[in-house]
Amino acid sequence: MVKRKRVQDARQRQQQQEQNLLPQKRHYRQRAHANPFSDHALEYPASPSAMDWSSHYPAFVSTGKTPEFADVGCGFGGLLIALAPMFPDTLMLGMEIRVQVSQYVQDRIIALRTTSAISNAASPEPYQNVSIVRANAMKFMPNYFPKHSLSSLFFLFPDPHFKARKHKARIISPTLLAEYAYVLRPGGIVYTITDVHDLHEWMKSHLAAFPLFEPVAEEDLRAQGKGPIIDAVYSSTEEGKKVERNNGQKWLACFMRIEPRRILGRLNTHLHQE
Ligand SMILES: C[S@@+](CC[C@H](N)C(=O)[O-])C[C@H]1O[C@@H](n2cnc3c(N)ncnc32)[C@H](O)[C@@H]1O
């Protein structure tokens, strides 16, 4: 029964692509959660230099560019699709652990590249700057991104893992923050948003306690021209839209990756005040 449904879904997906229609989520059903600690038989590069981005961003091969924005746990890809036309020269990557969901995003991007290229002759290569990998970001982030290569890292409506014994599965943790600080360049921004207040406090407190991150206010980011990114963070994702439909509240917390010498500067000031 399940197998027949899968075959049917695969056939429908193929038909959609043939007709260049946008994929429909109902053909990509999957369990709500995937265990980040289990072995998902994932393929991943041994190191960033082993990663071949040419099939992801064929229009950018000659530029030698690598992704600068990473959407961790991108779900159905709403943020990437919203940001792609705003930053047409910036490569963006979604990382998603669930098979069907990442397949949906991949099909969505292919369909958008094709249909938009036909309908928008003025800009012949839309959505070429956006792609997805099926990956466990909690295990393999530094396999994909070289040191300091990212300017933005997004954690939008991450799985809350409510029970205390499950907190270790949360995507923000002291160990993982070291990896995020490694791949983010100084001045780069971590955007987090959630509708779960306890998770918001958790993410904020862990980021604030980590020496290489400093909180940055929403107004300051807007003043720096990052308003469109913040708007997309609030409202472009499927989960964000669901929260809106349910009249839920959203909590945003953004942090800047700082230079280690700024930590020394802060320490010096502190010592002089003693
Ligand atoms: C609640 S959804 C939010 C999706 C999306 N960011 C949004 O706002 O609509 C969390 C997503 O993170 C994915 N995820 C959870 N752990 C992950 C991991 N370790 N690596 C990659 N994706 C993960 C889940 O499969 C799920 O699609």
The ligand as a MOL file (V3000), in Angstrom:
LIG
                    3D

  0  0  0     0  0            999 V3000
M  V30 BEGIN CTAB
M  V30 COUNTS 27 29 0 0 0
M  V30 BEGIN ATOM
M  V30 1 C 9.9210 22.9610 12.1280 0
M  V30 2 S 10.7040 22.7580 10.6080 0 CHG=1
M  V30 3 C 11.0300 24.4170 10.0370 0
M  V30 4 C 11.2930 24.4630 8.5630 0
M  V30 5 C 11.5840 25.8520 7.9760 0
M  V30 6 N 12.7670 26.4460 8.5250 0
M  V30 7 C 10.3980 26.7640 8.1540 0
M  V30 8 O 10.5180 27.7560 8.8720 0
M  V30 9 O 9.3460 26.4790 7.5580 0 CHG=-1
M  V30 10 C 12.3520 22.2210 11.0500 0
M  V30 11 C 13.0550 21.5710 9.8800 0
M  V30 12 O 14.4040 21.2770 10.2340 0
M  V30 13 C 14.7470 20.0150 9.6770 0
M  V30 14 N 15.8810 19.4860 10.4650 0
M  V30 15 C 15.8400 19.0880 11.7550 0
M  V30 16 N 17.0620 18.6940 12.1560 0
M  V30 17 C 17.8910 18.8490 11.0940 0
M  V30 18 C 19.2720 18.6170 10.8760 0
M  V30 19 N 20.0240 18.1330 11.8530 0
M  V30 20 N 19.7940 18.8930 9.6670 0
M  V30 21 C 19.0080 19.3890 8.6670 0
M  V30 22 N 17.6940 19.6250 8.8150 0
M  V30 23 C 17.1310 19.3700 10.0050 0
M  V30 24 C 13.4650 19.2150 9.8250 0
M  V30 25 O 13.4210 18.0870 8.9890 0
M  V30 26 C 12.4180 20.2610 9.4730 0
M  V30 27 O 12.1160 20.2950 8.1050 0
M  V30 END ATOM
M  V30 BEGIN BOND
M  V30 1 1 1 2
M  V30 2 1 2 3
M  V30 3 1 2 10
M  V30 4 1 3 4
M  V30 5 1 4 5
M  V30 6 1 5 6
M  V30 7 1 5 7
M  V30 8 2 7 8
M  V30 9 1 7 9
M  V30 10 1 10 11
M  V30 11 1 11 12
M  V30 12 1 11 26
M  V30 13 1 12 13
M  V30 14 1 13 14
M  V30 15 1 13 24
M  V30 16 1 14 15
M  V30 17 1 14 23
M  V30 18 2 15 16
M  V30 19 1 16 17
M  V30 20 1 17 18
M  V30 21 2 17 23
M  V30 22 1 18 19
M  V30 23 2 18 20
M  V30 24 1 20 21
M  V30 25 2 21 22
M  V30 26 1 22 23
M  V30 27 1 24 25
M  V30 28 1 24 26
M  V30 29 1 26 27
M  V30 END BOND
M  V30 END CTAB
M  END
